[in-house]
Amino acid sequence: MILEPGANEIEAALEPLHVKGCKITRGAGITLPPPSLRTALLLVAAKRASSRILQPIAAERLQRAWARQLDRRRAAAVAAASMAARRSEAATAIQAAWQQHAERAEEERQALARQALDELAKQTRAQIRIASTARGMAQRLDFRRRMAETVRPLVRLQATLRGWAARRQIKAALRAVRLIQSTWRRVRCQVLRRRLARAANALRQGGRLEKYRKRKGGKHERHQRYAWVSEDLQQLMWSPVSDRFDEDALKLRTIPMASITAVSEGVKTPLLKKMERRAAEPHRVLSFSRKPLQLHKPLALDVDCAFSIICRERVIDFYAESVSSRNAWLRDLKTALAYAHTYDHKAAMAAVEKLAAEPEKSSESDSEGEEWDA
């Protein structure tokens, strides 16, 4: 309910809010003026502003219209003031009645206006909410429809692509594995063929070894022998150094390579252990029955130079000149025993001949330096 203000109240209402000396707005910045009615309507129509922007504009227009109405009434009151002396009582009564009627009419008009504005605001808000809800629902339905149309082919395409990539990777891995395996087999065969050829060549050439012999009541010390392997790598032979490579020598001894079951390094057999204990005794002196006046000390035994060849029928104990010689004999014997039956004899002979044609220095260095884990 807006009552009819007086002149002072109208002037105060029309004065700007930022009054110099006001305790509330003192120091406040100057704000932008409110937009015009036309601009406000355009903003509301474009949905760039709420319809509440029209409320202060409507209120201001109502106030200005009411101020103009009051100005007109004040002018009529001034004109009628000259007649107030004669009709003061009648004018006062009429003015009071009119004022009451105007107040009631203004109250009713303002109430109707407020009700209309509230109803309009409610309708506008309801329309905006309904429109936004409808748009959101339509967009969600459209999104669901598109997703239903797209997801299934996309999932199938992704699954196909992942399966194709996995199959391609597996095929590439299998090709790489086959290539590595074939390369490794080829290199392994080549390395093994070279090792076998060099081992066969070294065993055919043979070397000096000291051999222990087991006799009851006789000499057990080692004696010089020359050991080698036959050309077909089937017989291990040894004889005195003077009769080397003589297959008709009287003291030539042989054993089949097929009868060898193991090759051991160090002191492992009973005879070598007995010789080791005898060599370890500090005051042990040996005498021989043929020459009783000649005394000998036991020969020293280095564990790293001794090795044994174990056959099905017997055990042969050898003693090499050095550790490197012992290791070479062990390596070549193990190579020949393990791999000689896996290669063609003719191919091995060709490899041996080719190896023999190479310089001796390079052959020895390759045979000693090459290590391969079979």
C-alpha positions as CSV (number, residue, x, y, z in Angstrom):
1,M,0.0,0.0,0.0
2,I,1.5,3.3,-1.2
3,L,0.2,6.4,0.6
4,E,0.1,9.8,-1.0
5,P,3.3,11.5,0.0
6,G,3.7,15.1,0.7
7,A,5.9,17.6,-1.1
8,N,8.9,16.9,1.0
9,E,8.6,13.2,0.6
10,I,8.3,13.5,-3.2
11,E,11.4,15.7,-3.4
12,A,13.3,13.2,-1.2
13,A,12.1,10.3,-3.5
14,L,13.3,12.1,-6.6
15,E,16.6,13.0,-5.2
16,P,19.6,10.7,-6.1
17,L,20.5,8.0,-3.6
18,H,24.2,9.0,-3.4
19,V,23.6,12.1,-1.2
20,K,26.7,13.8,0.0
21,G,26.9,13.3,3.7
22,C,24.8,10.1,3.8
23,K,26.4,7.7,6.4
24,I,25.4,4.6,4.4
25,T,26.4,5.6,0.9
26,R,29.3,7.9,1.8
27,G,32.3,7.0,-0.3
28,A,30.4,4.6,-2.5
29,G,31.1,4.6,-6.2
30,I,28.7,5.9,-8.8
31,T,26.8,3.0,-10.3
32,L,25.4,2.9,-13.9
33,P,22.0,4.4,-14.4
34,P,19.1,1.9,-14.8
35,P,18.3,1.0,-18.4
36,S,15.4,2.4,-20.2
37,L,12.1,0.5,-20.5
38,R,12.7,-0.3,-24.2
39,T,16.2,-1.7,-23.4
40,A,14.9,-3.7,-20.5
41,L,12.1,-5.2,-22.6
42,L,14.6,-6.1,-25.3
43,L,16.9,-7.8,-22.7
44,V,14.0,-9.8,-21.3
45,A,12.8,-10.8,-24.8
46,A,16.3,-11.9,-25.7
47,K,16.5,-13.9,-22.4
48,R,19.6,-12.0,-21.4
49,A,18.0,-10.6,-18.2
50,S,15.2,-11.6,-15.9
51,S,11.8,-10.0,-15.9
52,R,12.6,-8.6,-12.5
53,I,14.5,-5.8,-14.2
54,L,11.1,-4.3,-15.2
55,Q,10.0,-3.9,-11.6
56,P,12.2,-1.0,-10.7
57,I,11.5,0.7,-14.0
58,A,7.7,0.3,-13.5
59,A,8.0,1.5,-10.0
60,E,10.0,4.6,-11.1
61,R,7.4,5.3,-13.8
62,L,4.6,5.0,-11.3
63,Q,6.4,7.3,-8.9
64,R,7.0,9.9,-11.7
65,A,3.4,9.6,-12.8
66,W,2.2,10.0,-9.2
67,A,4.6,12.9,-8.8
68,R,3.1,14.7,-11.8
69,Q,-0.4,13.9,-10.5
70,L,0.6,15.5,-7.2
71,D,2.0,18.5,-9.0
72,R,-1.3,19.0,-10.8
73,R,-3.2,18.5,-7.6
74,R,-0.9,21.0,-5.9
75,A,-1.6,23.6,-8.6
76,A,-5.3,23.0,-8.3
77,A,-5.0,23.4,-4.6
78,V,-3.1,26.6,-5.0
79,A,-5.8,27.9,-7.4
80,A,-8.5,26.9,-5.0
81,A,-6.7,28.4,-2.1
82,S,-8.1,31.8,-3.0
83,M,-11.6,30.5,-2.5
84,A,-10.6,28.6,0.7
85,A,-11.7,31.4,2.9
86,R,-15.3,31.3,1.6
87,R,-15.5,27.5,1.2
88,S,-12.9,26.3,3.7
89,E,-15.2,24.0,5.5
90,A,-16.7,22.6,2.3
91,A,-13.4,22.2,0.6
92,T,-11.8,20.6,3.7
93,A,-14.6,18.1,3.9
94,I,-14.6,17.4,0.1
95,Q,-10.8,17.2,0.1
96,A,-10.8,14.8,3.1
97,A,-13.4,12.6,1.4
98,W,-11.6,12.7,-1.9
99,Q,-8.3,11.9,-0.2
100,Q,-9.8,8.9,1.4
101,H,-11.4,7.8,-1.8
102,A,-8.1,8.3,-3.7
103,E,-6.2,6.4,-1.1
104,R,-8.6,3.5,-1.3
105,A,-8.5,3.5,-5.0
106,E,-4.7,3.8,-5.1
107,E,-4.5,0.9,-2.6
108,E,-6.8,-1.2,-4.7
109,R,-4.9,-0.3,-7.9
110,Q,-1.5,-1.0,-6.4
111,A,-2.8,-4.3,-5.0
112,L,-4.1,-5.3,-8.4
113,A,-0.8,-4.2,-10.0
114,R,1.2,-6.2,-7.5
115,Q,-1.0,-9.2,-8.0
116,A,-0.7,-9.0,-11.7
117,L,3.1,-8.6,-11.6
118,D,3.4,-11.5,-9.2
119,E,1.2,-13.7,-11.4
120,L,3.2,-12.6,-14.5
121,A,6.4,-13.4,-12.7
122,K,5.1,-16.8,-11.7
123,Q,3.9,-17.6,-15.2
124,T,7.2,-16.4,-16.7
125,R,9.3,-18.6,-14.3
126,A,7.0,-21.6,-15.0
127,Q,7.4,-21.1,-18.7
128,I,11.1,-20.8,-18.5
129,R,11.4,-23.9,-16.3
130,I,9.1,-25.9,-18.5
131,A,11.0,-24.8,-21.6
132,S,14.4,-25.6,-20.1
133,T,13.1,-29.0,-18.9
134,A,11.7,-29.8,-22.3
135,R,14.9,-28.8,-24.0
136,G,17.0,-30.8,-21.5
137,M,14.7,-33.9,-22.0
138,A,14.9,-33.6,-25.7
139,Q,18.6,-33.3,-25.6
140,R,19.0,-36.3,-23.3
141,L,16.7,-38.4,-25.5
142,D,18.6,-37.4,-28.6
143,F,21.9,-38.1,-26.8
144,R,20.7,-41.6,-25.7
145,R,19.4,-42.3,-29.2
146,R,22.8,-41.4,-30.8
147,M,24.7,-43.3,-28.2
148,A,22.5,-46.4,-28.8
149,E,23.2,-46.1,-32.5
150,T,27.0,-45.4,-32.1
151,V,28.1,-47.4,-29.1
152,R,27.5,-50.9,-30.4
153,P,29.3,-50.5,-33.7
154,L,32.1,-48.6,-31.9
155,V,32.5,-51.4,-29.3
156,R,32.6,-54.0,-32.1
157,L,35.1,-51.9,-34.0
158,Q,37.3,-51.4,-30.9
159,A,37.2,-55.1,-30.1
160,T,38.1,-56.0,-33.7
161,L,40.9,-53.5,-33.7
162,R,42.3,-54.8,-30.3
163,G,42.0,-58.4,-31.5
164,W,43.7,-57.5,-34.8
165,A,46.5,-55.7,-33.0
166,A,47.0,-58.6,-30.6
167,R,47.0,-61.2,-33.4
168,R,49.5,-59.1,-35.3
169,Q,51.7,-58.7,-32.3
170,I,51.6,-62.4,-31.6
171,K,52.4,-63.3,-35.2
172,A,55.3,-60.9,-35.2
173,A,56.5,-62.4,-31.9
174,L,56.2,-65.9,-33.3
175,R,58.2,-64.9,-36.4
176,A,60.8,-63.3,-34.2
177,V,61.0,-66.4,-32.0
178,R,61.3,-68.7,-34.9
179,L,64.0,-66.5,-36.4
180,I,65.9,-66.4,-33.1
181,Q,65.5,-70.2,-32.7
182,S,66.7,-71.0,-36.2
183,T,69.5,-68.5,-35.9
184,W,70.5,-69.9,-32.6
185,R,70.4,-73.5,-33.9
186,R,72.5,-72.5,-36.9
187,V,75.0,-70.7,-34.8
188,R,75.0,-73.4,-32.2
189,C,75.6,-76.0,-34.9
190,Q,78.4,-74.0,-36.4
191,V,80.1,-73.3,-33.1
192,L,79.7,-76.9,-32.0
193,R,81.0,-78.1,-35.4
194,R,84.1,-75.9,-35.0
195,R,84.6,-77.0,-31.4
196,L,84.3,-80.7,-32.4
197,A,86.6,-80.2,-35.4
198,R,89.2,-78.5,-33.2
199,A,88.8,-81.0,-30.4
200,A,89.2,-83.9,-32.9
201,N,92.3,-82.3,-34.4
202,A,93.8,-81.8,-31.0
203,L,93.0,-85.3,-29.9
204,R,94.5,-86.8,-33.1
205,Q,97.7,-84.8,-32.6
206,G,97.7,-86.0,-28.9
207,G,100.3,-85.0,-26.3
208,R,102.5,-86.0,-23.5
209,L,100.9,-87.3,-20.3
210,E,102.0,-89.1,-17.2
211,K,100.0,-92.2,-16.4
212,Y,99.7,-94.0,-13.1
213,R,99.7,-97.8,-13.0
214,K,98.3,-100.0,-10.4
215,R,100.4,-103.0,-9.4
216,K,100.4,-105.3,-6.4
217,G,103.7,-104.9,-4.5
218,G,105.3,-103.0,-7.3
219,K,105.9,-99.4,-8.4
220,H,102.9,-97.2,-8.5
221,E,104.5,-93.9,-9.6
222,R,103.5,-92.3,-12.9
223,H,105.6,-92.7,-16.0
224,Q,105.7,-90.8,-19.3
225,R,103.3,-91.8,-22.1
226,Y,102.1,-90.2,-25.3
227,A,98.3,-90.3,-25.7
228,W,96.2,-89.7,-28.8
229,V,92.9,-90.6,-30.5
230,S,92.5,-92.6,-33.7
231,E,91.5,-90.9,-36.9
232,D,87.9,-92.0,-36.7
233,L,87.7,-90.9,-33.0
234,Q,86.8,-94.4,-31.9
235,Q,89.9,-95.5,-30.0
236,L,91.9,-93.8,-27.2
237,M,95.6,-94.8,-27.5
238,W,98.7,-94.3,-25.4
239,S,102.2,-95.7,-25.7
240,P,105.8,-94.7,-24.7
241,V,106.9,-91.4,-26.2
242,S,109.3,-93.1,-28.6
243,D,106.5,-95.3,-30.1
244,R,103.9,-92.5,-30.5
245,F,101.5,-92.9,-33.5
246,D,102.8,-96.4,-34.0
247,E,99.8,-98.7,-33.9
248,D,102.0,-101.8,-34.1
249,A,104.1,-100.9,-31.1
250,L,104.5,-103.5,-28.5
251,K,103.5,-101.4,-25.5
252,L,100.6,-99.7,-27.3
253,R,97.4,-99.7,-25.2
254,T,93.9,-98.8,-26.4
255,I,90.4,-98.4,-25.1
256,P,87.2,-97.8,-27.1
257,M,85.9,-94.3,-26.8
258,A,82.4,-95.8,-26.5
259,S,83.4,-97.6,-23.3
260,I,84.2,-94.3,-21.5
261,T,81.4,-93.4,-19.2
262,A,82.9,-90.2,-17.5
263,V,85.9,-87.9,-17.3
264,S,86.6,-86.5,-13.9
265,E,89.1,-83.7,-12.9
266,G,91.2,-83.7,-9.8
267,V,91.8,-86.4,-7.3
268,K,88.7,-88.6,-7.4
269,T,89.8,-92.2,-7.8
270,P,91.3,-94.5,-5.1
271,L,94.7,-94.7,-6.8
272,L,95.0,-90.9,-7.0
273,K,94.0,-90.5,-3.4
274,K,96.6,-93.0,-2.4
275,M,99.2,-91.2,-4.4
276,E,98.2,-87.9,-2.8
277,R,98.5,-89.3,0.7
278,R,101.9,-90.8,-0.2
279,A,103.1,-87.5,-1.6
280,A,101.9,-85.7,1.5
281,E,104.0,-87.8,3.9
282,P,107.2,-85.8,4.7
283,H,109.7,-88.7,5.3
284,R,108.3,-91.2,2.9
285,V,111.0,-92.9,0.8
286,L,110.4,-95.5,-1.9
287,S,112.7,-98.4,-2.8
288,F,112.4,-100.7,-5.7
289,S,113.1,-104.5,-5.6
290,R,115.4,-104.4,-8.7
291,K,117.6,-101.7,-7.2
292,P,117.4,-102.0,-3.5
293,L,120.2,-99.5,-2.9
294,Q,118.4,-96.7,-4.9
295,L,115.8,-94.7,-2.9
296,H,113.3,-92.2,-4.3
297,K,110.9,-89.8,-2.8
298,P,107.3,-89.8,-3.9
299,L,106.5,-87.5,-6.8
300,A,104.5,-84.4,-5.9
301,L,100.9,-84.4,-7.0
302,D,99.1,-81.2,-8.0
303,V,95.3,-81.7,-7.8
304,D,94.8,-79.2,-10.7
305,C,96.9,-81.3,-13.1
306,A,95.3,-84.7,-12.4
307,F,92.4,-86.2,-14.2
308,S,90.8,-89.6,-14.7
309,I,89.1,-91.5,-17.5
310,I,86.4,-93.8,-16.1
311,C,85.5,-96.8,-18.4
312,R,83.1,-99.7,-17.9
313,E,86.0,-102.1,-17.3
314,R,88.7,-99.9,-15.7
315,V,89.8,-96.5,-14.6
316,I,92.8,-94.7,-16.1
317,D,94.6,-91.9,-14.2
318,F,96.6,-89.3,-16.0
319,Y,98.7,-86.4,-14.9
320,A,99.3,-83.4,-17.2
321,E,102.3,-81.2,-17.4
322,S,100.3,-78.0,-16.5
323,V,96.8,-76.9,-15.5
324,S,96.1,-75.5,-19.0
325,S,97.2,-78.8,-20.6
326,R,94.9,-80.7,-18.3
327,N,92.0,-78.4,-19.0
328,A,92.5,-78.7,-22.8
329,W,92.5,-82.5,-22.5
330,L,89.3,-82.4,-20.4
331,R,87.6,-80.0,-22.8
332,D,88.5,-81.9,-25.9
333,L,87.6,-85.3,-24.5
334,K,84.2,-84.1,-23.2
335,T,83.5,-82.5,-26.5
336,A,84.4,-85.6,-28.5
337,L,82.4,-87.9,-26.2
338,A,79.3,-85.7,-26.1
339,Y,79.0,-84.6,-29.7
340,A,81.1,-86.8,-32.0
341,H,78.2,-89.1,-32.8
342,T,75.9,-86.1,-33.9
343,Y,77.8,-85.1,-37.0
344,D,78.8,-86.7,-40.2
345,H,82.4,-88.0,-40.2
346,K,83.1,-86.7,-43.7
347,A,81.9,-83.2,-42.7
348,A,84.1,-83.4,-39.6
349,M,87.1,-84.5,-41.6
350,A,86.5,-81.7,-44.1
351,A,86.4,-79.2,-41.2
352,V,89.5,-80.7,-39.7
353,E,91.4,-80.4,-43.0
354,K,90.2,-76.8,-43.3
355,L,91.3,-76.1,-39.8
356,A,94.7,-77.8,-40.4
357,A,95.2,-75.5,-43.4
358,E,94.8,-72.4,-41.2
359,P,97.8,-71.0,-39.3
360,E,98.7,-72.9,-36.2
361,K,98.7,-69.8,-34.0
362,S,95.1,-68.8,-34.8
363,S,93.9,-72.4,-34.4
364,E,95.4,-72.7,-31.0
365,S,94.1,-69.4,-29.8
366,D,90.6,-70.2,-31.1
367,S,90.6,-73.6,-29.5
368,E,91.7,-72.3,-26.1
369,G,89.8,-69.0,-26.0
370,E,86.4,-70.2,-27.2
371,E,83.9,-71.1,-24.5
372,W,80.4,-72.3,-25.2
373,D,77.8,-73.6,-22.7
374,A,76.2,-76.7,-24.2
